[in-house]
């Protein structure tokens, strides 16, 4: 179950969301959305993995070769944008940088959208991370699971500055982090928290200017905070 300290507003879409992003085709759902899912997974993992396995569900599993879903997912994990002309060459580029990859067809369950994928990333010396996300049309995506945590990262990404925080489940340490954000002049729009087996994960959507890298590193050093990831660009420390 997820705790919602503040109500989550209905997603706000821009004309660019509805019309679809600037992209390398052929499909906004199967190509651009797939690339975005790879980008988000990489941001959560905080870097390019040594190995990535894509478990393709539903329509993704049926048409991933013809619609370049495989190349787009892999390109996203390598930080390619949806418009990046290198997406068709993603396999060769991954081979060149030593990124191992594998695509498997899988049934993730009836609760998932037909255009869904489970992305499992591995790197030497680190715990693997898994992310389940869906491309729901027009290049719009949502993330529904991060490791064991059921989440709803949907639509608001791109309209707000989003932090993902792994922390102690008591909530007291998260309160301290929120006070620190307020001291930075950040306004929190909404928070979503999931708790599983003595661990917690929170999505924090914020308004106002972006955080600085030094501020994110400061948040990570706070008591009870395990990791902090930003899904939006950070300011340069001198800005």
Secondary structure as a PSIPRED ss2 file (coil, helix, strand):
# PSIPRED VFORMAT (PSIPRED V4.0)

   1 X C   1.000  0.000  0.000
   2 X E   0.000  0.000  1.000
   3 X E   0.000  0.000  1.000
   4 X C   1.000  0.000  0.000
   5 X C   1.000  0.000  0.000
   6 X C   1.000  0.000  0.000
   7 X C   1.000  0.000  0.000
   8 X C   1.000  0.000  0.000
   9 X C   1.000  0.000  0.000
  10 X C   1.000  0.000  0.000
  11 X C   1.000  0.000  0.000
  12 X C   1.000  0.000  0.000
  13 X C   1.000  0.000  0.000
  14 X C   1.000  0.000  0.000
  15 X H   0.000  1.000  0.000
  16 X H   0.000  1.000  0.000
  17 X H   0.000  1.000  0.000
  18 X H   0.000  1.000  0.000
  19 X H   0.000  1.000  0.000
  20 X C   1.000  0.000  0.000
  21 X C   1.000  0.000  0.000
  22 X C   1.000  0.000  0.000
  23 X C   1.000  0.000  0.000
  24 X C   1.000  0.000  0.000
  25 X C   1.000  0.000  0.000
  26 X C   1.000  0.000  0.000
  27 X C   1.000  0.000  0.000
  28 X H   0.000  1.000  0.000
  29 X H   0.000  1.000  0.000
  30 X H   0.000  1.000  0.000
  31 X H   0.000  1.000  0.000
  32 X H   0.000  1.000  0.000
  33 X H   0.000  1.000  0.000
  34 X H   0.000  1.000  0.000
  35 X H   0.000  1.000  0.000
  36 X H   0.000  1.000  0.000
  37 X H   0.000  1.000  0.000
  38 X H   0.000  1.000  0.000
  39 X H   0.000  1.000  0.000
  40 X H   0.000  1.000  0.000
  41 X H   0.000  1.000  0.000
  42 X H   0.000  1.000  0.000
  43 X H   0.000  1.000  0.000
  44 X H   0.000  1.000  0.000
  45 X H   0.000  1.000  0.000
  46 X C   1.000  0.000  0.000
  47 X C   1.000  0.000  0.000
  48 X C   1.000  0.000  0.000
  49 X C   1.000  0.000  0.000
  50 X C   1.000  0.000  0.000
  51 X E   0.000  0.000  1.000
  52 X E   0.000  0.000  1.000
  53 X E   0.000  0.000  1.000
  54 X E   0.000  0.000  1.000
  55 X E   0.000  0.000  1.000
  56 X E   0.000  0.000  1.000
  57 X E   0.000  0.000  1.000
  58 X C   1.000  0.000  0.000
  59 X H   0.000  1.000  0.000
  60 X H   0.000  1.000  0.000
  61 X H   0.000  1.000  0.000
  62 X H   0.000  1.000  0.000
  63 X H   0.000  1.000  0.000
  64 X C   1.000  0.000  0.000
  65 X C   1.000  0.000  0.000
  66 X C   1.000  0.000  0.000
  67 X C   1.000  0.000  0.000
  68 X C   1.000  0.000  0.000
  69 X H   0.000  1.000  0.000
  70 X H   0.000  1.000  0.000
  71 X H   0.000  1.000  0.000
  72 X H   0.000  1.000  0.000
  73 X H   0.000  1.000  0.000
  74 X H   0.000  1.000  0.000
  75 X H   0.000  1.000  0.000
  76 X H   0.000  1.000  0.000
  77 X H   0.000  1.000  0.000
  78 X C   1.000  0.000  0.000
  79 X C   1.000  0.000  0.000
  80 X C   1.000  0.000  0.000
  81 X C   1.000  0.000  0.000
  82 X C   1.000  0.000  0.000
  83 X C   1.000  0.000  0.000
  84 X C   1.000  0.000  0.000
  85 X C   1.000  0.000  0.000
  86 X C   1.000  0.000  0.000
  87 X H   0.000  1.000  0.000
  88 X H   0.000  1.000  0.000
  89 X H   0.000  1.000  0.000
  90 X H   0.000  1.000  0.000
  91 X H   0.000  1.000  0.000
  92 X H   0.000  1.000  0.000
  93 X H   0.000  1.000  0.000
  94 X H   0.000  1.000  0.000
  95 X H   0.000  1.000  0.000
  96 X H   0.000  1.000  0.000
  97 X H   0.000  1.000  0.000
  98 X C   1.000  0.000  0.000
  99 X C   1.000  0.000  0.000
 100 X E   0.000  0.000  1.000
 101 X E   0.000  0.000  1.000
 102 X E   0.000  0.000  1.000
 103 X E   0.000  0.000  1.000
 104 X E   0.000  0.000  1.000
 105 X E   0.000  0.000  1.000
 106 X C   1.000  0.000  0.000
 107 X C   1.000  0.000  0.000
 108 X C   1.000  0.000  0.000
 109 X C   1.000  0.000  0.000
 110 X C   1.000  0.000  0.000
 111 X C   1.000  0.000  0.000
 112 X C   1.000  0.000  0.000
 113 X C   1.000  0.000  0.000
 114 X C   1.000  0.000  0.000
 115 X C   1.000  0.000  0.000
 116 X E   0.000  0.000  1.000
 117 X E   0.000  0.000  1.000
 118 X E   0.000  0.000  1.000
 119 X E   0.000  0.000  1.000
 120 X E   0.000  0.000  1.000
 121 X E   0.000  0.000  1.000
 122 X E   0.000  0.000  1.000
 123 X C   1.000  0.000  0.000
 124 X C   1.000  0.000  0.000
 125 X C   1.000  0.000  0.000
 126 X C   1.000  0.000  0.000
 127 X C   1.000  0.000  0.000
 128 X C   1.000  0.000  0.000
 129 X E   0.000  0.000  1.000
 130 X E   0.000  0.000  1.000
 131 X E   0.000  0.000  1.000
 132 X E   0.000  0.000  1.000
 133 X E   0.000  0.000  1.000
 134 X E   0.000  0.000  1.000
 135 X E   0.000  0.000  1.000
 136 X E   0.000  0.000  1.000
 137 X E   0.000  0.000  1.000
 138 X C   1.000  0.000  0.000
 139 X C   1.000  0.000  0.000
 140 X E   0.000  0.000  1.000
 141 X E   0.000  0.000  1.000
 142 X E   0.000  0.000  1.000
 143 X E   0.000  0.000  1.000
 144 X E   0.000  0.000  1.000
 145 X E   0.000  0.000  1.000
 146 X E   0.000  0.000  1.000
 147 X C   1.000  0.000  0.000
 148 X C   1.000  0.000  0.000
 149 X E   0.000  0.000  1.000
 150 X E   0.000  0.000  1.000
 151 X E   0.000  0.000  1.000
 152 X E   0.000  0.000  1.000
 153 X E   0.000  0.000  1.000
 154 X E   0.000  0.000  1.000
 155 X C   1.000  0.000  0.000
 156 X C   1.000  0.000  0.000
 157 X E   0.000  0.000  1.000
 158 X C   1.000  0.000  0.000
 159 X C   1.000  0.000  0.000
 160 X E   0.000  0.000  1.000
 161 X E   0.000  0.000  1.000
 162 X E   0.000  0.000  1.000
 163 X E   0.000  0.000  1.000
 164 X E   0.000  0.000  1.000
 165 X E   0.000  0.000  1.000
 166 X E   0.000  0.000  1.000
 167 X E   0.000  0.000  1.000
 168 X C   1.000  0.000  0.000
 169 X C   1.000  0.000  0.000
 170 X C   1.000  0.000  0.000
 171 X C   1.000  0.000  0.000
 172 X H   0.000  1.000  0.000
 173 X H   0.000  1.000  0.000
 174 X H   0.000  1.000  0.000
 175 X H   0.000  1.000  0.000
 176 X H   0.000  1.000  0.000
 177 X H   0.000  1.000  0.000
 178 X H   0.000  1.000  0.000
 179 X H   0.000  1.000  0.000
 180 X H   0.000  1.000  0.000
 181 X H   0.000  1.000  0.000
 182 X H   0.000  1.000  0.000
 183 X H   0.000  1.000  0.000
 184 X C   1.000  0.000  0.000
 185 X C   1.000  0.000  0.000
 186 X C   1.000  0.000  0.000
 187 X E   0.000  0.000  1.000
 188 X E   0.000  0.000  1.000
 189 X E   0.000  0.000  1.000
 190 X E   0.000  0.000  1.000
 191 X E   0.000  0.000  1.000
 192 X E   0.000  0.000  1.000
 193 X E   0.000  0.000  1.000
 194 X E   0.000  0.000  1.000
 195 X E   0.000  0.000  1.000
 196 X E   0.000  0.000  1.000
 197 X C   1.000  0.000  0.000
 198 X C   1.000  0.000  0.000
 199 X E   0.000  0.000  1.000
 200 X E   0.000  0.000  1.000
 201 X E   0.000  0.000  1.000
 202 X E   0.000  0.000  1.000
 203 X E   0.000  0.000  1.000
 204 X E   0.000  0.000  1.000
 205 X E   0.000  0.000  1.000
 206 X E   0.000  0.000  1.000
 207 X E   0.000  0.000  1.000
 208 X C   1.000  0.000  0.000
 209 X C   1.000  0.000  0.000
 210 X C   1.000  0.000  0.000
 211 X C   1.000  0.000  0.000
 212 X E   0.000  0.000  1.000
 213 X H   0.000  1.000  0.000
 214 X H   0.000  1.000  0.000
 215 X H   0.000  1.000  0.000
 216 X H   0.000  1.000  0.000
 217 X H   0.000  1.000  0.000
 218 X H   0.000  1.000  0.000
 219 X H   0.000  1.000  0.000
 220 X H   0.000  1.000  0.000
 221 X C   1.000  0.000  0.000
 222 X C   1.000  0.000  0.000
 223 X C   1.000  0.000  0.000
 224 X C   1.000  0.000  0.000
 225 X E   0.000  0.000  1.000
 226 X E   0.000  0.000  1.000
 227 X E   0.000  0.000  1.000
 228 X E   0.000  0.000  1.000
 229 X E   0.000  0.000  1.000
 230 X E   0.000  0.000  1.000
 231 X C   1.000  0.000  0.000
 232 X C   1.000  0.000  0.000
 233 X C   1.000  0.000  0.000
 234 X C   1.000  0.000  0.000
 235 X E   0.000  0.000  1.000
 236 X C   1.000  0.000  0.000
 237 X C   1.000  0.000  0.000
 238 X C   1.000  0.000  0.000
 239 X C   1.000  0.000  0.000
